[in-house]
Every structure is written in C-alpha cells, then in structure tokens.
C-alpha cells in the first residue's frame, strides 16, 4: 500500500477531499478543496491498476464510493461500488473508472474550492475527468522490494497474437511462464517460443531449454502466510515466483507471477503480482496485488521459485 494525493487536472488543480471537519462516516461527501495537506486529502491505494479501492487516510474503513441512486461520489465501507480502475494517460495523469459500471468516471463538477465530485459518462475532452496522482508517503513498518520488469514480462493472455498462436484465451499458465522467463533471458521470448510449453495437462510451467533460468518443483501449500514468507525470501534474491490459485466452486485455476512486496509482505495486499488476465486491455498484463486476485480465486494451490542457471 502507498499513500497518494489525487488532484483535479481542471482549473488551478485542487485535491480530492473528504468534506468533513469531524469524524468520518458512511455517505460523507467528497469534493475538491484547497490543498491543506491533511488526511482528508490523502488516499491509501494498493496499486494504480484495475480493481482497486481508494481508502481515506482519515479512516481507512471508508473509501471512494458511488451512490448509485444519484451518482454522487461519497465515502462508504467496502462494497461492490467501492472498486475502481485507474486508466493511465501518462505522466502521472489518470482517469478513474468505476468498476461496477464502467460507463462512469470520477468527475469534478467545478474548479472552485468546495466543488462537488460525481460519477459521470466519459467525456474524453474534459479535464474534469483527469486526475494527477502523486505519492505523498511511502509505506512504513517494514521493508519493500520490487523487481524491475520490462514490457517483455507483461504478456496478456487476451493478446490477439497469443490467441491466434495457441488457439485459446485461457493461457494464463503459459503466459505467466513466458513473463517469468523473460525476466531472466537476454533474448525476449515470444508466444511462438512458448506455444509447446504447456507441461503436464497444461497445468505446470515450463521454460525453454535455451532459457538462462530454471524452475523449482511445485511447492504445495494452502497457506498464504507460507507463500508470503517465500516471496520475501525469493524477491530479496532477485527472483520472481510463479503461483497458482483457484476458486472454491469449480476449481478453475489461474496462474500469475510475483515480482515484489511492500511493508515486509505483511498481508496479501502487500504482495505485487503480474496478472496475465486483463481483458479490458489486451495489449498488456495488469500489475496488481495478491488480495485483488484472492477475491475471485481465494484458494492457494502451489507455487514455484525461479533461479538463474
């Protein structure tokens, strides 16, 4: 988790603000206000990706929310209308899309201090839907490490090239293997190099023989605490991990790469992953956190470590 200031790109640029001078509560309104530097204008966010919650530093039980009866923006405890998707426009500028209704975007209704904020239909020419997001405080209470991963490590299973090559959009295992192998390789592998790397029954990872890295055997565990400990150890050695999870209903499996941790890896929200499942943008995998994945795939199955040959 990190703490951010979210500033309107319209007018003179005023921060997103919880409109209260007392204790925060559900349905407290959100507006833009002159910059005070207070916790009412600071927001805790796990990752500037998809499926995120924007929690008020006034009280992190409360987060940006859509009142769907009016489309006003307020703060509320966690529910389906408190998840957003950050759409990067470059240079730290974002649109903030409501995940439960992707036609709605966070919108400043004016430029003056005290102007209300609502959720509205996309207006691509309006600065009122553009927000400058800057980190104002690094995580405390533990170490952090994030491996540098380039674009060659961000293949998406919905990429049309991937689907044309392997004949399916269900290739999370093979794509995660590709993304992990490209962390090590001086050659940037493509899906052509990996199209035969399904492994046993399509559920295990493999690297090409030409790879400069190797994989451990599968380590079976259902304990996220055990996994987080392994993540901290392996990331400190400069080695990404591959993990597999499933849902509890029909054992639908999913594979991702772990590339870092924050706050000592204390919780799943502190574990950084590359998820090849990103149907909203088939050009790139999404960087997110393990707790986001856990919401739909709560059951941990196993993981494998990587290392250079």
C-alpha positions in Angstrom: 0.0 0.0 0.0 1.1 3.6 -0.6 -0.4 7.0 0.2 -1.4 9.4 -2.6 -2.8 12.8 -3.3 -5.4 12.9 -6.1 -5.5 16.3 -7.7 -8.1 17.6 -10.2 -6.5 18.5 -13.6 -9.1 21.2 -14.2 -8.8 24.8 -13.0 -6.0 25.6 -10.6 -5.8 21.9 -9.5 -7.3 21.2 -6.1 -7.0 17.8 -4.3 -9.8 15.3 -3.9 -11.1 15.8 -0.3 -13.4 14.2 2.2 -15.8 17.0 3.1 -15.8 16.8 6.9 -14.3 18.7 9.8 -15.2 15.9 12.2 -15.2 12.1 12.4 -15.7 10.5 9.0 -18.7 8.2 8.5 -20.6 6.5 5.7 -22.0 8.8 3.0 -19.7 11.6 3.9 -19.4 13.7 0.7 -16.3 14.0 -1.4 -15.3 17.3 -3.2 -12.2 19.2 -4.3 -10.7 21.7 -1.8 -7.7 23.9 -1.4 -4.6 21.9 -0.5 -4.4 21.5 3.2 -2.1 18.5 3.4 -4.5 16.8 5.9 -5.5 13.2 5.9 -8.8 14.2 4.4 -6.8 14.7 1.1 -4.7 11.6 1.4 -5.7 8.2 0.0 -4.3 4.7 0.5 -4.2 2.6 -2.7 -2.6 -0.8 -3.2 -1.8 -0.3 -6.9 -2.7 2.1 -9.7 -4.2 -0.7 -11.7 -7.6 -2.3 -12.0 -10.0 -3.5 -9.3 -8.6 -1.1 -6.6 -10.1 0.6 -3.6 -9.2 4.2 -2.7 -9.2 4.4 1.1 -9.4 7.6 3.0 -6.4 8.2 5.3 -8.9 9.9 7.7 -10.2 6.4 8.4 -9.3 3.6 6.0 -12.6 1.7 6.7 -14.1 4.3 4.3 -13.3 4.6 0.7 -14.4 6.3 -2.6 -17.9 5.0 -3.4 -20.6 5.6 -5.9 -24.1 6.4 -4.6 -25.9 4.8 -7.5 -29.2 6.4 -6.8 -27.7 9.9 -7.5 -24.2 9.0 -9.0 -22.7 11.3 -6.3 -19.3 10.4 -5.0 -19.0 9.8 -1.3 -17.1 7.5 1.0 -18.5 4.2 2.4 -17.4 0.9 3.7 -16.3 -1.8 1.3 -19.0 -2.9 -1.2 -19.2 -3.6 -5.0 -19.3 0.2 -5.7 -16.0 1.0 -4.0 -13.8 -0.6 -6.6 -12.2 1.5 -9.4 -9.9 1.1 -12.4 -7.1 3.6 -13.0 -6.7 4.4 -16.7 -3.3 5.9 -17.3 -3.0 8.9 -19.6 0.8 9.2 -19.0 2.9 11.5 -16.8 1.0 10.5 -13.6 -2.3 11.6 -15.1 -5.3 9.2 -14.8 -9.0 8.8 -15.4 -10.7 6.9 -12.6 -13.3 4.4 -13.8 -16.0 2.9 -11.6 -15.5 -0.9 -11.8 -19.2 -1.8 -11.1 -20.4 0.5 -14.0 -17.6 1.1 -16.5 -19.5 3.9 -18.2 -18.9 6.1 -15.2 -15.8 8.2 -14.4 -14.8 10.3 -11.4 -15.7 13.9 -12.4 -15.1 17.3 -10.7 -18.3 19.4 -11.1 -16.3 22.7 -10.9 -12.9 24.2 -10.3 -13.5 26.2 -7.2 -12.7 25.0 -3.7 -15.7 23.1 -2.5 -16.8 21.9 -5.9 -18.7 18.6 -5.8 -17.4 15.3 -7.3 -19.6 12.8 -9.0 -19.5 9.8 -11.3 -20.4 10.7 -14.9 -20.2 9.4 -18.5 -16.9 9.6 -20.3 -16.0 13.0 -21.7 -12.6 12.5 -23.3 -12.0 16.2 -23.9 -12.8 17.3 -20.3 -10.1 18.0 -17.8 -12.7 17.4 -15.1 -12.3 13.7 -15.5 -8.5 13.8 -15.4 -6.6 13.4 -12.1 -3.0 13.9 -11.2 -1.9 11.1 -8.8 1.2 11.6 -6.7 2.7 9.5 -3.9 3.0 11.6 -0.8 4.1 8.9 1.7 6.0 5.7 1.3 4.8 2.6 3.2 6.1 2.3 6.8 6.6 -0.6 9.1 8.6 -3.0 7.0 10.9 -3.4 4.0 9.8 -3.3 0.4 11.4 -4.6 -2.8 10.1 -4.5 -6.3 11.9 -6.3 -9.2 12.3 -4.3 -12.4 10.1 -5.9 -15.1 10.1 -4.6 -18.6 7.3 -4.8 -21.2 8.6 -8.2 -22.3 7.4 -9.5 -18.9 3.8 -8.2 -19.4 2.3 -10.5 -21.9 -1.5 -10.7 -21.8 -3.4 -14.0 -22.4 -6.1 -11.9 -24.3 -3.5 -10.5 -26.8 -4.8 -11.5 -30.3 -1.3 -12.8 -31.2 -1.5 -15.1 -28.2 -4.9 -16.4 -29.0 -4.0 -16.9 -32.7 -0.9 -18.8 -31.7 -2.2 -21.2 -29.0 -5.9 -21.2 -30.0 -7.4 -20.1 -26.7 -7.6 -17.1 -24.3 -7.2 -19.5 -21.3 -3.4 -19.4 -21.5 -2.7 -17.9 -18.1 -0.2 -20.7 -17.2 1.8 -20.5 -20.4 1.8 -16.7 -20.4 2.9 -16.5 -16.8 5.8 -18.9 -17.7 6.6 -16.6 -20.6 6.6 -13.5 -18.4 8.8 -15.1 -15.8 11.3 -16.5 -18.3 11.7 -13.1 -19.9 12.8 -11.6 -16.6 16.0 -13.6 -17.0 16.6 -14.1 -20.7 18.8 -11.8 -22.7 16.5 -12.9 -25.6 12.9 -11.7 -25.4 10.9 -14.8 -25.8 7.5 -14.5 -27.7 4.5 -16.7 -27.6 5.9 -18.6 -30.6 8.7 -19.8 -28.4 6.3 -21.0 -25.7 3.4 -22.5 -27.7 4.6 -26.0 -26.8 5.4 -25.3 -23.1 2.1 -26.4 -21.6 3.6 -29.0 -19.4 1.7 -31.8 -17.8 -2.1 -31.5 -18.6 -1.5 -27.8 -19.2 -1.2 -27.0 -15.5 2.5 -26.8 -14.9 5.0 -24.2 -16.0 8.0 -24.9 -18.3 10.9 -22.8 -19.6 12.6 -23.4 -23.0 15.8 -25.3 -22.9 17.6 -22.1 -24.1 16.4 -20.1 -21.1 19.0 -18.8 -18.7 16.8 -19.7 -15.8 15.4 -22.9 -14.2 12.3 -23.7 -12.1 11.9 -25.5 -8.8 9.5 -28.3 -8.4 5.9 -27.4 -7.4 5.7 -26.5 -3.7 2.2 -27.4 -2.5 0.7 -25.2 0.2 -2.7 -23.6 1.0 -1.1 -21.2 3.5 -0.8 -17.6 2.3 1.5 -16.9 5.2 3.9 -19.6 4.0 3.7 -18.1 0.5 4.4 -14.5 1.7 7.5 -15.7 3.6 8.8 -17.4 0.4 8.0 -14.2 -1.6 10.1 -12.0 0.7 13.0 -14.5 0.6 13.0 -15.0 -3.1 12.4 -11.4 -4.1 15.3 -10.4 -1.9 17.4 -12.8 -4.0 16.1 -11.1 -7.1 13.9 -14.0 -8.3 10.3 -13.8 -9.3 7.9 -16.6 -8.3 5.0 -18.3 -10.1 1.9 -19.1 -8.1 -1.4 -20.9 -8.9 -4.7 -20.3 -7.2 -8.3 -21.4 -7.8 -11.8 -20.6 -6.9 -13.7 -22.7 -4.4 -16.7 -23.5 -6.6 -15.4 -25.5 -9.6 -11.6 -25.4 -9.1 -11.0 -23.0 -12.0 -7.3 -22.4 -11.9 -5.3 -19.3 -12.5 -1.5 -18.5 -12.7 0.3 -15.3 -12.0 3.9 -14.0 -11.4 5.0 -12.4 -8.2 7.5 -9.6 -8.7 7.7 -7.7 -5.4 6.4 -6.9 -1.9 5.8 -3.9 0.3 5.6 -3.5 4.1 7.6 -6.6 4.7 5.0 -8.8 2.9 2.7 -8.5 5.9 -0.6 -9.2 4.1 -1.7 -10.3 0.6 -2.3 -6.6 -0.2 1.5 -6.2 0.1 2.3 -8.8 -2.5 2.8 -7.5 -6.0 1.8 -9.6 -8.9 1.7 -9.6 -12.7 -1.7 -11.0 -13.8 -2.0 -12.0 -17.5 -5.8 -11.8 -17.2 -6.6 -8.3 -18.4 -9.5 -8.5 -20.9 -10.1 -4.7 -20.6 -6.7 -4.0 -22.2 -5.4 -6.9 -24.3 -2.1 -5.2 -25.0 -0.6 -5.7 -21.6 -0.9 -7.7 -18.4 -2.0 -5.9 -15.3 0.2 -5.1 -12.3 -1.9 -5.5 -9.1 -1.8 -7.1 -5.7 -2.5 -10.6 -4.4 -5.5 -9.6 -2.4 -7.3 -8.4 -5.5 -6.8 -11.8 -7.1 -7.8 -13.5 -3.8 -11.3 -12.0 -4.1 -12.2 -14.3 -7.0 -9.6 -17.1 -6.6 -9.2 -17.5 -2.8 -7.7 -21.0 -2.7 -3.9 -21.2 -2.9 -2.7 -24.4 -4.7 1.1 -24.2 -5.1 4.0 -22.1 -6.2 7.3 -22.5 -7.9 10.5 -20.5 -7.5 12.9 -19.5 -10.3 16.6 -19.0 -10.4 19.4 -18.3 -12.9 21.2 -21.3 -14.3 
